[in-house]
Amino acid sequence: MANLTLVYGMRLLPADEVAEVGEAPVVLRNGKQAQVTMHVLEGSREQIEAQLKQSIDAFFDFYPEI
């Protein structure tokens, strides 16, 4: 299998300051564009860490061939 690239971003903001989250554009070498869906996790540090671990596990469940 070819090497893969996982594209992601993280930023902590005050929970009451976030109004909207959109998609992030990615430009591929062939000139085409792809979109990265951004996700929002809220709670304490421990809650966010637990949710993030679950999200990562669920993400790779979508790609069982990897």
PyMOL commands that set and color helices and strands:
alter all, ss='L'
color gray80, all
select helices_A, chain A and resi 15-17+45-61
alter helices_A, ss='H'
color red, helices_A
select strands_A, chain A and resi 23-27+33-37
alter strands_A, ss='S'
color yellow, strands_A
deselect
rebuild
show_as cartoon
